[in-house]
Amino acid sequence: MPEAGTTRPARQRADWSKLAIRLGAFGAFAGIMVYFALTARGFTSPYNLTNVVEQSTVLGLLAFGMTVVFIGTGTDVQKGGIDLSIAANAGLCAAVYAVLLKSGYGNAVAIPAAVATGMAVGFLNGIAVVWLKIMPLLGTLAVMNIAAGLELTLTQNTVVSVNSPLLGTLAFGRFLGISALAWCFIVVSVLLVWAIHYSRTGLRLYAVGGHHEAARAAGLCTGLYVFGAYIFSGLMAGATSILIVARLSSSTPGTGLMLLPILAAALLGTVFSRRFIPTIGGTLLAALFIGFLANGFQLLGISSYWVSGVQGALILLVVAVTSFAKKS
Protein backbone atom coordinates (compact mmCIF):
# COMPACT_ATOMS: atom_id res chain seq x y z
CA MET A 1 0.00 0.00 0.00
CA PRO A 2 2.80 2.50 -0.68
CA GLU A 3 0.71 4.69 -2.93
CA ALA A 4 -1.93 5.22 -0.29
CA GLY A 5 0.80 6.26 2.15
CA THR A 6 2.21 8.83 -0.24
CA THR A 7 -1.14 10.09 -1.50
CA ARG A 8 -2.57 10.96 1.90
CA PRO A 9 0.25 13.31 2.99
CA ALA A 10 0.12 15.01 -0.41
CA ARG A 11 -3.60 15.49 -0.03
CA GLN A 12 -3.13 16.86 3.47
CA ARG A 13 -0.52 19.34 2.23
CA ALA A 14 -2.90 20.47 -0.49
CA ASP A 15 -5.69 20.95 2.07
CA TRP A 16 -3.39 22.94 4.34
CA SER A 17 -2.20 25.13 1.48
CA LYS A 18 -5.79 25.86 0.44
CA LEU A 19 -6.72 26.68 4.02
CA ALA A 20 -3.71 28.99 4.35
CA ILE A 21 -4.61 30.83 1.14
CA ARG A 22 -8.23 31.20 2.20
CA LEU A 23 -7.30 32.47 5.65
CA GLY A 24 -4.79 34.80 4.01
CA ALA A 25 -7.56 36.26 1.85
CA PHE A 26 -9.78 36.91 4.87
CA GLY A 27 -6.78 38.29 6.73
CA ALA A 28 -5.97 40.67 3.87
CA PHE A 29 -9.59 41.83 3.81
CA ALA A 30 -9.56 42.47 7.57
CA GLY A 31 -6.12 44.09 7.46
CA ILE A 32 -7.12 46.54 4.73
CA MET A 33 -10.31 47.42 6.61
CA VAL A 34 -8.31 48.09 9.80
CA TYR A 35 -5.73 50.16 7.88
CA PHE A 36 -8.36 52.37 6.28
CA ALA A 37 -10.23 52.66 9.58
CA LEU A 38 -7.06 54.04 11.21
CA THR A 39 -5.86 56.26 8.36
CA ALA A 40 -8.91 57.35 6.32
CA ARG A 41 -11.06 59.87 8.14
CA GLY A 42 -14.74 58.96 8.15
CA PHE A 43 -14.16 55.46 6.75
CA THR A 44 -16.02 53.72 9.57
CA SER A 45 -18.92 56.17 9.72
CA PRO A 46 -22.35 54.58 9.16
CA TYR A 47 -22.95 56.91 6.22
CA ASN A 48 -19.73 55.88 4.48
CA LEU A 49 -20.24 52.16 5.10
CA THR A 50 -23.77 52.37 3.69
CA ASN A 51 -22.47 54.37 0.76
CA VAL A 52 -19.90 51.67 -0.06
CA VAL A 53 -22.61 48.99 -0.08
CA GLU A 54 -24.70 51.16 -2.42
CA GLN A 55 -21.71 51.75 -4.72
CA SER A 56 -20.97 48.01 -4.70
CA THR A 57 -24.50 47.05 -5.74
CA VAL A 58 -24.04 47.43 -9.50
CA LEU A 59 -20.63 45.74 -9.41
CA GLY A 60 -21.90 42.92 -7.21
CA LEU A 61 -24.98 42.14 -9.28
CA LEU A 62 -23.03 42.06 -12.54
CA ALA A 63 -20.33 39.94 -10.88
CA PHE A 64 -23.07 37.49 -9.85
CA GLY A 65 -23.92 37.07 -13.53
CA MET A 66 -20.25 36.40 -14.33
CA THR A 67 -20.05 33.95 -11.41
CA VAL A 68 -22.98 31.90 -12.69
CA VAL A 69 -21.24 31.65 -16.08
CA PHE A 70 -18.08 30.45 -14.31
CA ILE A 71 -20.11 27.85 -12.41
CA GLY A 72 -21.95 26.50 -15.46
CA THR A 73 -19.06 26.46 -17.89
CA GLY A 74 -16.30 25.16 -15.65
CA THR A 75 -15.40 25.72 -12.02
CA ASP A 76 -11.76 26.06 -13.10
CA VAL A 77 -11.84 29.79 -13.78
CA GLN A 78 -8.73 29.59 -15.96
CA LYS A 79 -10.06 27.03 -18.43
CA GLY A 80 -13.82 27.38 -18.18
CA GLY A 81 -16.16 29.84 -19.85
CA ILE A 82 -16.37 33.58 -19.42
CA ASP A 83 -18.72 36.42 -20.38
CA LEU A 84 -16.72 39.42 -21.52
CA SER A 85 -19.88 41.06 -22.86
CA ILE A 86 -21.69 41.56 -19.56
CA ALA A 87 -20.56 45.16 -18.91
CA ALA A 88 -21.23 46.27 -22.49
CA ASN A 89 -24.55 44.41 -22.32
CA ALA A 90 -25.53 46.40 -19.22
CA GLY A 91 -24.66 49.62 -21.06
CA LEU A 92 -26.82 48.61 -24.04
CA CYS A 93 -29.74 47.70 -21.76
CA ALA A 94 -29.41 51.03 -19.93
CA ALA A 95 -29.50 52.82 -23.29
CA VAL A 96 -32.61 50.90 -24.36
CA TYR A 97 -34.33 51.69 -21.06
CA ALA A 98 -33.40 55.39 -21.08
CA VAL A 99 -34.31 55.97 -24.74
CA LEU A 100 -37.71 54.28 -24.35
CA LEU A 101 -38.43 56.15 -21.13
CA LYS A 102 -37.48 59.47 -22.70
CA SER A 103 -39.70 58.66 -25.68
CA GLY A 104 -42.68 58.44 -23.34
CA TYR A 105 -43.25 54.68 -23.22
CA GLY A 106 -43.11 54.40 -19.44
CA ASN A 107 -41.61 51.78 -17.15
CA ALA A 108 -44.19 49.15 -18.11
CA VAL A 109 -42.58 48.99 -21.55
CA ALA A 110 -39.03 50.20 -20.87
CA ILE A 111 -38.16 47.74 -18.08
CA PRO A 112 -39.25 44.55 -19.94
CA ALA A 113 -37.50 45.86 -23.06
CA ALA A 114 -34.23 46.40 -21.17
CA VAL A 115 -34.36 42.96 -19.53
CA ALA A 116 -35.29 41.29 -22.83
CA THR A 117 -32.37 43.04 -24.52
CA GLY A 118 -29.98 41.69 -21.91
CA MET A 119 -31.32 38.17 -22.26
CA ALA A 120 -31.11 38.42 -26.06
CA VAL A 121 -27.42 39.28 -25.79
CA GLY A 122 -26.99 36.35 -23.41
CA PHE A 123 -28.77 34.13 -25.93
CA LEU A 124 -26.35 35.33 -28.61
CA ASN A 125 -23.46 34.34 -26.33
CA GLY A 126 -25.04 30.92 -25.95
CA ILE A 127 -25.30 30.50 -29.71
CA ALA A 128 -21.63 31.43 -30.13
CA VAL A 129 -20.35 29.16 -27.35
CA VAL A 130 -22.77 26.20 -27.37
CA TRP A 131 -23.96 25.93 -30.96
CA LEU A 132 -21.04 27.37 -32.92
CA LYS A 133 -18.44 25.93 -30.49
CA ILE A 134 -16.46 29.19 -30.46
CA MET A 135 -14.03 29.54 -27.57
CA PRO A 136 -15.89 31.55 -24.86
CA LEU A 137 -13.14 34.16 -24.67
CA LEU A 138 -13.45 34.96 -28.39
CA GLY A 139 -17.20 34.42 -28.69
CA THR A 140 -18.16 36.75 -25.86
CA LEU A 141 -15.51 39.27 -26.96
CA ALA A 142 -17.23 39.49 -30.34
CA VAL A 143 -20.64 39.87 -28.68
CA MET A 144 -19.19 42.55 -26.41
CA ASN A 145 -18.25 44.64 -29.42
CA ILE A 146 -21.68 44.11 -30.97
CA ALA A 147 -23.38 45.31 -27.78
CA ALA A 148 -21.05 48.30 -27.46
CA GLY A 149 -21.67 49.27 -31.07
CA LEU A 150 -25.45 49.02 -30.67
CA GLU A 151 -25.31 51.21 -27.55
CA LEU A 152 -23.36 53.94 -29.34
CA THR A 153 -25.72 53.73 -32.33
CA LEU A 154 -28.79 53.99 -30.12
CA THR A 155 -27.53 56.92 -28.02
CA GLN A 156 -25.33 58.57 -30.67
CA ASN A 157 -22.60 58.47 -28.03
CA THR A 158 -24.46 60.98 -25.88
CA VAL A 159 -25.84 61.01 -22.35
CA VAL A 160 -29.58 60.25 -22.30
CA SER A 161 -30.97 61.91 -19.17
CA VAL A 162 -34.23 60.55 -17.73
CA ASN A 163 -36.24 60.65 -14.54
CA SER A 164 -39.28 58.91 -13.10
CA PRO A 165 -40.81 58.17 -9.70
CA LEU A 166 -39.41 54.63 -9.81
CA LEU A 167 -35.89 55.87 -10.51
CA GLY A 168 -36.23 58.39 -7.71
CA THR A 169 -37.28 55.65 -5.30
CA LEU A 170 -34.38 53.41 -6.33
CA ALA A 171 -31.88 56.25 -6.03
CA PHE A 172 -33.08 57.91 -2.81
CA GLY A 173 -35.63 55.61 -1.18
CA ARG A 174 -34.91 54.02 2.21
CA PHE A 175 -36.50 51.27 4.28
CA LEU A 176 -35.50 50.47 7.87
CA GLY A 177 -32.60 52.89 7.45
CA ILE A 178 -31.21 50.98 4.46
CA SER A 179 -31.26 52.40 0.95
CA ALA A 180 -33.29 50.85 -1.86
CA LEU A 181 -30.12 50.03 -3.79
CA ALA A 182 -28.65 48.20 -0.81
CA TRP A 183 -31.91 46.28 -0.39
CA CYS A 184 -31.70 45.19 -4.03
CA PHE A 185 -28.19 43.87 -3.37
CA ILE A 186 -29.24 42.06 -0.19
CA VAL A 187 -32.40 40.47 -1.60
CA VAL A 188 -30.76 39.30 -4.84
CA SER A 189 -27.79 37.90 -2.89
CA VAL A 190 -30.06 35.84 -0.62
CA LEU A 191 -32.15 34.55 -3.53
CA LEU A 192 -29.07 33.56 -5.52
CA VAL A 193 -27.44 31.80 -2.58
CA TRP A 194 -30.52 29.60 -2.35
CA ALA A 195 -30.95 29.15 -6.11
CA ILE A 196 -27.31 28.31 -6.85
CA HIS A 197 -26.21 26.44 -3.74
CA TYR A 198 -29.34 24.67 -2.53
CA SER A 199 -31.78 24.21 -5.41
CA ARG A 200 -31.68 21.21 -7.73
CA THR A 201 -30.99 23.44 -10.74
CA GLY A 202 -28.04 25.12 -9.03
CA LEU A 203 -26.46 21.83 -7.98
CA ARG A 204 -26.86 20.47 -11.49
CA LEU A 205 -25.24 23.62 -12.84
CA TYR A 206 -22.21 22.92 -10.65
CA ALA A 207 -22.18 19.35 -11.91
CA VAL A 208 -22.19 20.51 -15.54
CA GLY A 209 -19.37 22.96 -14.96
CA GLY A 210 -17.25 20.74 -12.75
CA HIS A 211 -17.73 17.34 -14.41
CA HIS A 212 -19.06 17.99 -17.89
CA GLU A 213 -18.74 14.49 -19.30
CA ALA A 214 -20.05 12.84 -16.13
CA ALA A 215 -23.05 15.18 -16.12
CA ARG A 216 -23.76 14.30 -19.74
CA ALA A 217 -23.44 10.58 -18.98
CA ALA A 218 -25.94 11.07 -16.13
CA GLY A 219 -28.49 12.33 -18.63
CA LEU A 220 -28.19 16.08 -18.11
CA CYS A 221 -28.55 18.31 -21.15
CA THR A 222 -25.26 20.10 -20.54
CA GLY A 223 -25.63 22.50 -23.47
CA LEU A 224 -28.96 23.71 -22.08
CA TYR A 225 -27.39 24.54 -18.72
CA VAL A 226 -24.51 26.43 -20.34
CA PHE A 227 -27.02 28.28 -22.51
CA GLY A 228 -29.01 29.09 -19.40
CA ALA A 229 -25.94 30.44 -17.60
CA TYR A 230 -25.30 32.93 -20.40
CA ILE A 231 -28.95 33.95 -20.57
CA PHE A 232 -28.97 34.47 -16.79
CA SER A 233 -25.88 36.65 -17.14
CA GLY A 234 -27.80 38.71 -19.69
CA LEU A 235 -30.77 38.86 -17.32
CA MET A 236 -28.55 40.29 -14.59
CA ALA A 237 -27.16 42.85 -17.06
CA GLY A 238 -30.68 43.92 -18.02
CA ALA A 239 -31.96 44.17 -14.44
CA THR A 240 -28.84 45.96 -13.21
CA SER A 241 -29.09 48.49 -16.04
CA ILE A 242 -32.19 49.94 -14.32
CA LEU A 243 -30.13 50.55 -11.19
CA ILE A 244 -27.34 52.12 -13.27
CA VAL A 245 -29.80 54.61 -14.76
CA ALA A 246 -31.26 55.24 -11.30
CA ARG A 247 -27.85 56.07 -9.82
CA LEU A 248 -26.78 58.35 -12.68
CA SER A 249 -30.24 59.66 -13.70
CA SER A 250 -29.16 58.83 -17.23
CA SER A 251 -27.72 56.30 -19.62
CA THR A 252 -24.03 57.14 -19.90
CA PRO A 253 -21.53 55.70 -22.39
CA GLY A 254 -18.61 53.93 -20.75
CA THR A 255 -20.35 51.18 -18.80
CA GLY A 256 -18.10 48.71 -20.59
CA LEU A 257 -15.22 49.99 -18.48
CA MET A 258 -16.70 48.06 -15.55
CA LEU A 259 -15.53 44.77 -17.08
CA LEU A 260 -12.22 44.75 -15.15
CA PRO A 261 -13.76 45.15 -11.66
CA ILE A 262 -16.48 42.62 -12.56
CA LEU A 263 -13.84 40.07 -13.53
CA ALA A 264 -11.80 40.92 -10.43
CA ALA A 265 -14.81 40.39 -8.14
CA ALA A 266 -15.85 37.09 -9.74
CA LEU A 267 -12.31 35.71 -9.74
CA LEU A 268 -11.41 36.98 -6.28
CA GLY A 269 -14.58 35.36 -4.95
CA THR A 270 -13.08 31.93 -5.62
CA VAL A 271 -10.35 32.57 -3.04
CA PHE A 272 -12.98 33.11 -0.34
CA SER A 273 -14.59 29.72 -1.06
CA ARG A 274 -13.59 26.48 0.65
CA ARG A 275 -12.72 24.57 -2.53
CA PHE A 276 -11.55 27.48 -4.71
CA ILE A 277 -14.67 27.37 -6.85
CA PRO A 278 -16.99 30.26 -7.79
CA THR A 279 -19.68 30.91 -5.17
CA ILE A 280 -22.25 33.64 -4.66
CA GLY A 281 -21.05 34.33 -1.11
CA GLY A 282 -17.44 34.60 -2.25
CA THR A 283 -18.37 37.02 -5.02
CA LEU A 284 -20.39 39.10 -2.55
CA LEU A 285 -17.37 39.43 -0.26
CA ALA A 286 -15.08 40.21 -3.21
CA ALA A 287 -17.41 42.95 -4.50
CA LEU A 288 -17.48 44.56 -1.07
CA PHE A 289 -13.70 44.18 -0.80
CA ILE A 290 -13.20 46.05 -4.08
CA GLY A 291 -15.77 48.64 -3.04
CA PHE A 292 -14.04 49.33 0.27
CA LEU A 293 -10.66 49.42 -1.46
CA ALA A 294 -11.82 52.07 -3.94
CA ASN A 295 -13.52 54.04 -1.17
CA GLY A 296 -10.43 53.97 1.05
CA PHE A 297 -8.25 55.19 -1.81
CA GLN A 298 -10.70 58.02 -2.43
CA LEU A 299 -10.75 59.11 1.21
CA LEU A 300 -6.95 59.06 1.35
CA GLY A 301 -6.75 61.20 -1.79
CA ILE A 302 -5.06 58.51 -3.86
CA SER A 303 -5.67 58.72 -7.59
CA SER A 304 -8.50 56.50 -8.86
CA TYR A 305 -6.12 55.29 -11.59
CA TRP A 306 -4.43 53.16 -8.93
CA VAL A 307 -7.69 51.28 -8.36
CA SER A 308 -7.60 49.81 -11.87
CA GLY A 309 -3.99 48.81 -11.36
CA VAL A 310 -4.82 47.07 -8.09
CA GLN A 311 -7.77 45.27 -9.71
CA GLY A 312 -5.52 44.00 -12.50
CA ALA A 313 -2.95 42.86 -9.93
CA LEU A 314 -5.69 41.06 -7.99
CA ILE A 315 -6.72 39.13 -11.10
CA LEU A 316 -3.13 38.02 -11.72
CA LEU A 317 -2.66 37.12 -8.06
CA VAL A 318 -5.89 35.10 -7.84
CA VAL A 319 -5.18 33.13 -11.02
CA ALA A 320 -1.62 32.39 -9.88
CA VAL A 321 -2.62 31.43 -6.34
CA THR A 322 -5.52 29.17 -7.37
CA SER A 323 -3.32 27.51 -9.98
CA PHE A 324 -0.63 26.84 -7.35
CA ALA A 325 -3.18 25.53 -4.85
CA LYS A 326 -4.71 23.09 -7.33
CA LYS A 327 -1.32 21.74 -8.38
CA SER A 328 -0.09 21.25 -4.83
Disulfide bonds with the S-S distance in Angstrom:
none
